[in-house]
Amino acid sequence: MLTILFDGVAYGMLLFILAVGLAVTMGLMNFINLAHGAFAMAGGYITVLLMQRLDVPFLVCLPIAFAGTALLGAVLERTLYRPLYHKAHLDQVLFSIGLVFMAVASVDYFVGSTQQIMQLPAWLKGRTEIGSGAFMLGMGHYRLFIIAVCAALTVGLQYVLTKTRFGSRLRASVDDQRVAAGMGINVNIVFLSTFAFGSGLAGLGGALGAEVLGLDPSFPLKFMIYFLIVVAVGGTSSITGPLLAALLLGIADVAGKYYIPKLGAFIVYSLMILILIWRPQGLFVRKGGK
């Protein structure tokens, strides 16, 4: 039971890092970027290919995956996404869905459709067991590493958004772009930095999740619904909402597949429906702003 809880927390933390960039772009930038999973896939493939073909150490690949996808996000934001900020949400959805299928086809053509295998360092393999019987806690070393990294990122991200000048400028830019620009805030640079950082987090999540979730060209399509569930259930007004939603869904998914395997992901969808009936705007709603 404790092992299932531990694995569910690790899975939930991974979902949070993968989805938090989408929560930022939807909640703070009011842009629906369904191609968010493509950035996660890019980070996963950067890590796997660097390790397989250039023997780059795993810990070195993680910041490279973040920086590479952040740079990709910055370029695409400047060239493709920015003209769509003031378009209807349907236009944004159709555009980003098109990018997803282009990314899937490109990876399938250049890399291949086979499942990628990532060889973890020896110190991240294996598990440590504590206790016995029903109360035995089996902690996989890699999942423990994921929890530690994601927890540190969560604290850092919460601090940046709530305690720094950049976070204040971002919230001001979202609430009223014209007033923010009139007060000397470069709204375009704020949105560019935010989009790039969210893309980098997705890439880092894809790098961390390649061993747990698997990695192939269909990755953005398979996990798009999970990202949307985390954002819809948690709300887009803060970091706390998506974090709690990801942990709740991660634990429910792992426990459901273990105890009731025939229902599969039905447990997650049922939980989503119940929460949205209770809180249609998500667990946390930001008051004020436009």
Disulfide bonds with the S-S distance in Angstrom:
none
